[in-house]
Amino acid sequence: SQAETDEEKNQERYREFTELLEKCCDEGICFCKHKLPENYGKRCRVLERIMREAKEQPTLYSSWSVENLQTEVRKRNIALPKKRSKAGLTKLLQQSDSSRPFRLMHLPVEVRLRIYGMAFDGGRTGDLDASSRADIAEPALLRTSHQIRDEATAVFYGTPYFRFHLP
């Protein structure tokens, strides 16, 4: 019925509002807990702007037609909804995107080597002097699989990270 649909919409709006309000509190925009602050009007306008920007933020599928969205939904073997609106199809695809695993090992070796290089480039340096013995801690990434270890070991040990101090 129409009343139930309106109630569902109101509940969804309230949920969105409370999530955004919590985000605003976390980011220091709003500090109210159980009462409105003195300048709540300005803060409410900021919250409204944040909510408006969140709604208007373009997505990957913003420029796609309904037909293209439907084709992509079918490719992923997702059941098409009865109401095939652009917003509904976009939401289905976004949910599917967030649940898809990232397959690192399906990338070309050259790309994986660059990723390993970026992962190891944490600004680590080693100080060398005559009295200290530098032990290099092996990163956890090298312990994830034999293939990654074989590919990434040369990247990790092949880049010098030493700082020399002259007396």
N, C-alpha and C positions, 0 to 999 in steps of 0.2 A: 504494500500500500504506500501511498504518497507520504503519510506521516512517518512510517518506518524509514523510508528513504531519506527524508529530511533529518530525522534523528541520527541516522548513520552519518550523514554529511556533517552535522553539528559535532558529533563525537570525533570525527576525523579532523575537523578544524581545530577542536580543542586540543587533541593530541599533538597536532603540528605546532600549535601555539605554545603548549607547555614545553615541547622539545626545544623550540627556538628560544623561549624564555630561559630555560636551563643553559643553553649555549650562551646567551647574552650574559647570564650571571657568571659563567665560567670565564668569559672573556673580559669581564670587568665593565660591561656596558650597563648592567643593572645589578644593584646590590640588595634589592628587596627580598625579604624572606616571607614574612607573613603580613606585612603592611606596605603600603605604597610609600616610596621616599618623597621628600618634599617636592622635588622637581620631576615628578612622575610624568608629567605631560610631555616634556622633552624626551624622556627615555622611552615613552610609549611610541613617539614618532620615530625614534631610532629603531625600535623593534619592528614597527610597521614597515620601515624602509628595508630592513633586513629580510623580513618575510616577503616583501614584494620582489626584491632582488633574487631571493631563493626560488620564487615561482618563475621568474623570467629568465633564469640561467639556462642558456642553450645546452642541449644534450647532444650526444653523438647522433641521435636519430631525429633531431629537430627539422632538418631539411629534407628528410625522406618522405615520400608520398605514402598514402595508406596502402597502396598496392605493393610498394617495395617492402613496407613493414610486414604485410601479410605473407609475402614470399619468404622473408627471413624467418618469420615465426614457423612457417611450414618446414623450412630447411632444418630447423632445430628440433623438429618433431614435437612442438608444443601445440596443445589443443587450442584452436582458435576460439575466442570467446563469442558468445551470441551477439553482443554489441561490439562491433569492430571499429571503434573509434580510434583516432590517431593516438590519443592519450592512453587508452587502454592497451593498445598494441605496444606502444613505447614502454609502458610500465612492465609488460611481460618480458620484453627483450632486456630491459635493464636488470630485472630480477634474474634472468637467465645468465647475463654477463657476470653478475656478482657471484654466482654459484659455480662458474666454470673454472676448473683448475688451470694454472699457468704451467705449461709444459716446457721447462727450460731445456731439456735434452732434445726437443724437436727443433730448436734453433740451430742455425749453421754454426760450425765450430768457431769461425772467426768472430761471430757475435758473442758467443759464450766466453771466449778469451777476453774480449773487451769488458764483459760484465765482471769476470773474475778480477781483472785489473782494477776496476772501479771499487769492487768489494774490498780489495786488499789495500787500497790507497786511503788509509785512515790517518795519514799524517804520522805514522809511526816512525820513530828514529831510534837509533841505538848509539849510546855513548861508548866509545872505546877508550880505555886507558890501560896501562900496564898492570894495574892491580885488580881490575875487574874482569870477570869472565862473562861475556854476554851470551845468555841463552835466549834464543828466539823461540817464542811460543808459537806453536803451529795453530793456525786458525781452524775453527770448527768446520768450516766449509770443506776443508781437505779430508774430513772424516765422514762426509755424507755418502759417498759411493766411490767404488774403485775407478769408474770412468772420470768422475770429477777430479779425483785425486791425480790421476794420470795427466789430465789436461791442465789443471790449475797449479800443480807443484812448480812447474817451470816459471809460471807467471809470478808466483809468490817469492821464490828464491832468486829469480832472475833480475829483480829490481833492487839495487842497493839503497839502503836507508841508513846511512851512517853520517854522523856529525863529528867532525874532528876539532879538538881544541888544542891550539898551540900555546905552550907556556910563555 
